[in-house]
């Protein structure tokens, strides 16, 4: 009885805290895989700073191409050299970290030519990275938690189809998370239609390299307006504030820690859709210590 009472008291205290501060707690999502000097995947999860790690990127797929993963200096997929990541993935998941495969990226070769092409890509992802089976799983036998749409090129066609086909696999047992990393100008040119499906769990909006909607030296208005539009118009479970982890991680949009914690987060955390902060990327976070500095405020 005392145990139940403690849970109830804790829950009541939490609700009082949320109501009193008018804000919601969140987690940090990080991109890993595009710099060989950022430590291993297992080390990334062992920091305790991240709730979500996006493995970046499956950069080639669709339109008849042979899908190919690109993890920069971490491993060579052409010689099956990335299968050793399986133990790292399982180590992350054992710590409660969701490990997601990010498809696309800023420099990839990808597009979907038709709904059937989207179905084929979904089947490939299921069999090679998720709960299906294949003799050539690039990251070995570990089952990833979901797929991240970081679509920054090609066309905006058929990403909604891919989301629908992938979400259908959630019925086969383990929940398959769908996430996306659109640019902050609304609606996103590439995944705008896909996001309308309401199938996405987490959307980490890139509030950088986009001056019209990002933060700029003590001016929060543009970012706040864009944030309100994203949280009110996109039927996703949670929306994240996507930021560069260091000044040189992006062309523009870096927010100094003090500005983030004193101005920006208090302005956006009052949304029930607030999910936390996404950072690009683990390599830059290592240089700046950004996630460690903001973790208790997120």
C-alpha positions in Angstrom: 0.0 0.0 0.0 2.8 2.4 0.9 4.4 1.6 -2.5 1.3 2.7 -4.3 1.0 5.7 -2.2 4.6 6.8 -3.0 3.9 6.4 -6.7 0.8 8.6 -6.3 2.5 11.2 -4.3 5.4 11.3 -6.8 2.9 11.7 -9.7 1.0 14.4 -7.9 4.3 16.2 -7.2 5.2 16.0 -10.8 1.9 17.3 -12.0 2.1 20.2 -9.5 5.6 21.0 -10.8 4.4 21.0 -14.4 1.4 23.2 -13.5 3.4 25.5 -11.4 6.2 26.1 -14.0 3.9 25.7 -17.0 6.7 23.7 -18.7 7.4 20.2 -19.8 10.5 18.1 -19.4 12.3 16.7 -22.5 15.2 14.7 -23.7 18.2 15.2 -26.1 18.4 13.6 -29.5 21.9 13.4 -31.2 23.1 12.5 -34.7 26.1 10.1 -34.8 28.0 8.6 -37.7 29.4 11.4 -39.8 32.7 11.9 -38.2 35.1 9.1 -37.3 36.6 11.2 -34.4 33.4 11.3 -32.3 33.8 8.1 -30.3 31.9 4.9 -30.7 28.2 4.5 -30.6 28.5 2.6 -27.3 30.5 5.5 -25.8 27.9 8.0 -27.1 25.1 6.2 -25.2 27.3 5.7 -22.1 27.5 9.5 -21.6 23.9 9.4 -20.3 23.2 12.7 -22.1 21.0 11.3 -24.9 17.7 9.6 -25.1 17.8 9.2 -28.8 20.7 8.5 -31.2 20.2 8.8 -34.9 22.7 6.8 -36.9 23.5 8.9 -40.0 23.1 8.1 -42.8 21.6 5.6 -45.2 22.6 8.0 -47.9 21.8 6.0 -51.1 18.4 4.4 -51.7 15.3 4.5 -53.9 14.8 4.8 -57.7 16.4 1.5 -58.5 19.7 2.2 -56.6 21.4 -0.3 -54.4 20.9 1.0 -50.8 24.2 2.0 -49.1 25.0 3.2 -45.7 27.7 5.9 -45.1 29.2 6.2 -41.6 32.2 8.3 -42.6 35.3 7.1 -40.8 33.6 4.7 -38.4 33.5 1.6 -40.6 33.5 0.4 -44.2 30.1 -0.9 -45.3 31.5 -2.1 -48.6 33.4 -4.8 -46.8 30.6 -5.6 -44.3 32.7 -3.6 -41.8 29.8 -2.0 -39.9 28.2 -5.3 -38.7 30.2 -4.9 -35.5 27.9 -2.0 -34.5 25.3 -4.6 -33.4 26.8 -4.9 -29.9 26.9 -1.1 -29.6 23.3 -0.8 -30.6 22.2 -3.4 -28.0 24.3 -1.7 -25.4 22.6 1.6 -26.1 19.1 0.0 -26.0 20.0 -1.7 -22.7 20.5 1.8 -21.3 17.1 2.9 -22.5 18.4 4.9 -25.5 16.4 4.6 -28.7 18.6 4.0 -31.7 17.2 5.1 -35.0 18.5 4.9 -38.6 18.5 8.2 -40.3 17.9 8.1 -44.0 18.9 10.8 -46.4 21.2 13.6 -45.3 22.5 16.7 -46.9 24.8 15.0 -49.5 23.1 11.7 -50.3 21.7 10.2 -53.5 18.1 9.3 -52.9 14.6 9.7 -54.2 11.4 7.7 -54.5 10.0 7.3 -58.0 6.6 5.9 -57.1 4.4 4.4 -54.3 5.7 1.0 -55.2 9.3 2.3 -54.9 8.4 3.5 -51.4 7.0 0.0 -50.6 10.2 -1.6 -51.8 12.4 0.8 -49.7 10.2 0.1 -46.6 10.6 -3.6 -47.1 14.4 -3.2 -47.5 14.6 -1.1 -44.3 12.4 -3.6 -42.4 14.5 -6.6 -43.5 17.9 -5.1 -43.1 17.7 -2.8 -40.1 14.4 -3.5 -38.3 12.5 -6.7 -37.3 12.8 -8.5 -40.6 15.4 -10.9 -41.8 18.1 -10.6 -44.4 21.5 -12.3 -45.1 23.2 -9.0 -45.5 22.2 -6.7 -42.6 24.7 -3.8 -42.8 24.7 -3.2 -39.0 24.4 -6.8 -38.0 21.5 -8.6 -36.2 20.5 -5.8 -33.8 17.0 -4.5 -34.3 16.9 -0.7 -34.5 14.0 1.3 -32.9 12.9 3.2 -35.9 13.6 5.3 -39.0 14.4 9.0 -39.2 13.5 11.0 -42.3 16.3 13.6 -42.8 15.3 14.4 -46.4 17.1 17.5 -47.7 17.1 16.8 -51.4 15.5 15.1 -54.4 11.7 15.7 -54.5 8.9 15.8 -51.9 7.1 12.9 -53.6 6.1 9.6 -51.9 7.7 10.2 -48.5 4.1 9.9 -47.1 3.9 6.5 -48.8 7.1 5.4 -47.2 5.8 6.5 -43.8 2.6 4.6 -44.3 4.4 1.4 -45.4 6.9 1.6 -42.5 4.2 2.2 -39.9 2.4 -0.9 -41.1 5.3 -2.9 -39.8 4.6 -1.7 -36.2 1.8 -4.3 -36.2 4.3 -7.1 -36.3 5.3 -6.7 -32.7 7.8 -4.1 -31.6 6.8 -0.5 -31.9 8.6 1.1 -34.9 9.3 4.8 -34.3 9.1 7.3 -37.1 11.0 10.5 -36.8 11.8 13.4 -39.1 14.2 16.4 -39.3 12.5 19.1 -41.4 13.8 22.6 -41.9 12.1 25.3 -39.8 10.4 27.2 -42.7 6.8 25.9 -42.7 5.8 23.6 -44.3 8.9 21.7 -45.1 9.6 21.4 -48.8 10.4 17.7 -48.7 8.6 16.0 -45.9 5.7 18.4 -45.4 3.2 16.0 -46.9 4.5 13.0 -45.0 4.2 14.9 -41.7 0.5 15.5 -42.4 -0.1 11.7 -42.1 0.2 12.0 -38.3 2.3 8.9 -38.3 5.5 10.5 -36.9 6.4 10.1 -33.2 9.2 12.7 -32.9 9.9 15.6 -35.2 13.2 17.4 -34.6 12.9 20.7 -36.5 16.1 22.2 -37.8 16.2 25.7 -36.4 19.6 26.4 -38.1 20.8 27.4 -41.5 17.4 29.0 -41.9 17.7 32.7 -40.8 13.9 33.5 -41.3 12.9 31.2 -38.4 16.0 30.7 -36.3 17.3 32.5 -33.2 19.5 35.5 -33.7 21.4 37.4 -31.0 18.8 37.9 -28.4 15.9 38.0 -30.8 13.5 35.1 -30.1 10.5 36.3 -32.1 11.1 34.5 -35.4 12.0 31.2 -33.6 9.0 31.5 -31.3 6.5 32.2 -34.2 7.9 29.2 -36.1 7.8 27.0 -33.0 4.1 27.8 -32.5 3.3 27.0 -36.1 5.1 23.6 -35.9 3.5 22.6 -32.6 0.0 23.6 -33.6 0.0 22.4 -37.2 1.9 19.1 -37.2 0.1 16.0 -35.7 3.2 14.5 -34.2 3.6 13.1 -30.6 6.5 15.5 -29.8 8.4 18.3 -31.5 12.0 19.0 -30.7 14.1 22.1 -31.1 16.9 21.2 -33.5 20.2 23.1 -33.0 23.9 23.0 -33.9 25.9 21.7 -30.9 28.7 24.2 -31.6 29.1 27.4 -33.6 30.9 25.7 -36.5 28.4 22.8 -36.6 26.2 24.9 -39.0 26.4 28.0 -41.1 24.1 29.8 -38.7 21.6 29.3 -35.8 23.9 28.4 -32.9 22.4 29.5 -29.6 24.8 30.2 -26.7 24.0 28.0 -23.6 22.9 31.0 -21.5 20.5 32.3 -24.2 19.1 28.8 -24.7 18.5 28.2 -21.0 17.3 31.7 -19.9 15.3 32.8 -23.0 14.6 30.1 -25.6 13.6 27.0 -23.6 11.3 28.9 -21.2 9.5 30.3 -24.2 8.9 26.9 -25.9 8.5 24.5 -23.0 5.0 25.5 -22.2 3.8 23.5 -25.2 2.5 20.0 -24.4 4.2 18.9 -27.6 7.6 20.0 -26.5 9.9 16.9 -26.6 13.3 18.4 -26.0 16.3 19.4 -28.1 18.0 17.7 -31.1 21.7 18.4 -31.7 23.9 18.1 -34.7 26.1 16.3 -34.0 28.0 14.1 -31.6 31.4 15.2 -33.0 30.6 18.9 -32.3 29.0 18.2 -29.0 32.3 16.6 -27.9 34.1 19.8 -28.8 31.6 22.1 -27.0 30.2 20.1 -24.2 26.8 21.6 -25.2 24.6 18.7 -24.2 26.2 18.4 -20.7 25.6 22.2 -20.2 22.0 22.1 -21.2 20.8 18.7 -20.0 19.4 19.8 -16.7 17.4 22.6 -18.4 15.9 20.5 -21.2 
